[in-house]
Amino acid sequence: MKLGIVATLAVSASAFAPQANNARTSVSMQAENSRREAMASIAGAAAALVPIAANAAAGESPRFSVFGVIGDGTSYSEGAAYGSDQAASTYSPYSVYGKEGTDDALYKAGNDGELARKKAYIAESQKRLANLPGYVEKKQWFNVKDELTRYMYETRGAVRGLAKSDEQKKLAKSFFQAIEEATLQATLKNQDKCAAASANSAKLLDQFYSSL
């Protein structure tokens, strides 16, 4: 009786074993097929991205210049054979833009937009310098130094660019010295000297702006 039961169980277990193996094999084959399909899709996409230039017709002439020497001379490119495609002289053999100072030049020094932008920098700086007395009074030295550094790069450029006369250049130099003194005294935490230098810098910038 016992031997019969054991035999029955063994037969039942062996009946399930092939099915489990078949299931694992089926899953493995499906995964392999999925990987192959994915690789085929990637390869197809890569082939579609091959540059069109690779299919250019043999013997076709270039439509642009290379260092101003090679080209068909009809394209508005980097000088196209040393400006042969342009009526006016260019800034350089490798540029499509006109020479500085000519009517067709891309940049004209002292244009209205440039002057307005530089004046706007100074106007904004005047507002920022007006904050210094309050910072000095509260001994907020980090605010004093931040105000004198984070925007003053633009201010210095604007002041230098707008200073034309000897008097304006003198005011510009004095202003730069005043903001440097204010920064130094803020670092040293000298309240009185920092307040005096801050007030002087604001006064000098106002005078410079009025001279424009």
C-alpha positions in Angstrom: 0.0 0.0 0.0 2.8 2.4 1.0 4.8 1.6 -2.1 1.7 2.3 -4.3 1.2 5.7 -2.7 4.9 6.6 -3.2 4.8 5.5 -6.8 1.7 7.6 -7.4 3.3 10.7 -6.0 6.4 10.2 -8.0 4.4 9.9 -11.2 2.4 13.0 -10.4 5.6 15.1 -9.7 7.2 13.9 -12.9 4.1 14.9 -14.8 4.5 18.6 -13.7 8.2 18.8 -14.3 8.1 19.1 -18.1 5.4 21.7 -18.0 7.6 23.9 -15.7 10.6 23.5 -18.0 8.5 24.3 -21.0 7.1 27.5 -19.4 10.6 28.7 -18.5 11.8 27.9 -22.0 8.9 29.8 -23.5 9.6 32.9 -21.4 13.3 32.8 -22.3 12.5 32.6 -26.0 10.0 35.5 -25.8 12.6 37.7 -24.0 15.2 36.8 -26.7 12.8 37.7 -29.4 12.0 41.0 -27.7 15.7 41.9 -27.5 16.2 41.1 -31.2 13.2 43.2 -32.2 14.5 46.1 -30.1 18.0 45.9 -31.6 16.5 45.8 -35.1 14.5 49.0 -34.3 17.5 50.8 -33.0 19.6 49.8 -36.1 16.8 51.1 -38.3 16.6 54.4 -36.5 20.4 54.9 -36.7 20.3 54.3 -40.4 17.6 56.9 -40.9 19.8 59.5 -39.2 22.8 59.2 -41.6 23.6 62.7 -42.8 22.0 63.6 -46.2 25.3 65.0 -47.2 26.6 61.4 -47.6 24.3 61.0 -50.5 25.6 64.1 -52.4 26.1 63.7 -56.1 29.6 63.0 -57.2 31.4 66.0 -58.6 28.9 68.6 -57.2 30.6 72.0 -56.6 30.5 73.4 -53.0 28.0 76.1 -52.3 30.0 77.8 -49.6 33.5 79.1 -49.1 36.2 77.5 -47.0 38.5 80.0 -45.4 37.6 82.4 -48.2 39.4 80.4 -50.9 37.2 77.4 -52.0 33.6 78.1 -53.1 31.4 79.0 -56.0 31.6 82.8 -55.2 27.8 83.2 -55.2 26.8 82.4 -51.6 26.6 85.0 -48.9 29.0 83.1 -46.7 32.3 83.8 -44.8 33.7 86.2 -47.4 33.3 83.7 -50.3 36.7 83.9 -51.9 37.7 87.1 -50.1 34.5 89.0 -50.5 34.0 88.4 -54.2 30.2 87.9 -53.6 29.8 91.3 -51.9 29.8 94.8 -53.4 31.1 96.5 -50.2 34.4 95.8 -48.4 34.1 93.4 -45.5 35.4 93.6 -42.0 37.9 90.8 -42.9 38.3 88.2 -45.6 36.5 85.8 -43.4 33.5 88.0 -42.4 30.2 88.8 -44.1 29.9 92.1 -42.2 31.0 95.5 -43.4 34.0 97.4 -42.1 33.7 99.3 -38.8 32.6 102.9 -39.4 30.9 102.3 -42.7 27.2 102.6 -43.3 26.6 98.9 -43.6 28.7 98.0 -40.5 26.9 95.8 -38.0 28.1 97.8 -35.0 28.3 101.6 -34.8 30.0 103.1 -31.7 28.0 105.6 -29.8 24.7 104.6 -31.2 21.5 105.6 -29.4 20.8 102.2 -28.1 24.3 101.9 -26.6 24.1 105.3 -24.9 20.7 104.6 -23.5 21.8 101.3 -22.1 24.9 102.8 -20.4 22.8 105.6 -18.9 20.4 103.0 -17.6 23.2 101.3 -15.8 24.2 104.5 -14.0 20.6 105.3 -13.1 20.3 101.8 -11.5 23.6 102.3 -9.7 22.3 105.6 -8.2 19.4 103.7 -6.7 21.7 101.1 -5.2 24.1 103.6 -3.7 21.2 105.3 -2.0 20.8 102.1 0.0 24.3 102.3 1.5 23.6 104.8 4.4 20.9 102.5 5.8 23.2 99.5 5.6 26.1 101.4 7.2 23.9 102.6 10.0 22.8 99.1 10.8 26.3 97.8 10.4 25.3 95.4 7.7 28.8 95.3 6.2 28.0 92.3 3.9 25.1 94.3 2.3 27.4 97.3 1.8 30.1 95.2 0.0 27.5 93.3 -2.0 25.9 96.5 -3.3 29.4 97.8 -4.3 30.4 94.7 -6.2 27.4 92.8 -7.7 26.4 95.5 -10.1 29.3 97.9 -10.2 31.0 95.9 -13.0 28.4 97.2 -15.4 28.6 100.6 -13.8 32.4 100.9 -14.3 32.0 99.9 -18.0 29.2 102.5 -18.5 31.1 105.3 -16.8 34.3 104.5 -18.8 32.4 104.4 -22.0 30.6 107.7 -21.4 33.5 109.6 -20.0 34.7 111.8 -23.0 35.9 115.1 -21.6 38.8 115.6 -19.2 36.4 116.6 -16.5 34.2 113.5 -17.0 37.3 111.3 -16.8 38.4 113.0 -13.6 35.0 112.5 -12.0 35.0 108.8 -13.2 38.4 108.2 -11.5 37.2 109.9 -8.3 34.1 107.8 -8.3 36.0 104.5 -8.7 38.3 105.5 -5.8 35.3 106.4 -3.6 33.5 103.0 -4.0 36.8 101.2 -3.4 37.3 103.2 -0.2 33.7 102.4 0.9 34.3 98.7 0.3 37.6 98.8 2.2 36.0 100.5 5.2 33.1 98.1 5.2 35.6 95.2 5.4 37.3 97.0 8.3 33.9 97.7 9.9 34.8 101.4 10.3 31.4 102.9 10.4 32.2 106.6 10.1 34.7 106.3 7.3 32.5 103.9 5.4 29.6 106.3 5.7 31.7 109.2 4.4 33.0 107.2 1.4 29.5 105.9 0.6 28.1 109.4 0.6 31.0 110.7 -1.5 30.5 107.9 -4.1 26.8 108.7 -4.5 27.7 112.4 -4.9 30.3 111.8 -7.5 28.1 109.5 -9.6 25.4 112.1 -9.5 27.8 114.8 -10.7 29.1 112.5 -13.5 25.5 111.8 -14.7 24.7 115.4 -14.7 27.7 116.1 -16.9 26.5 113.9 -19.7 
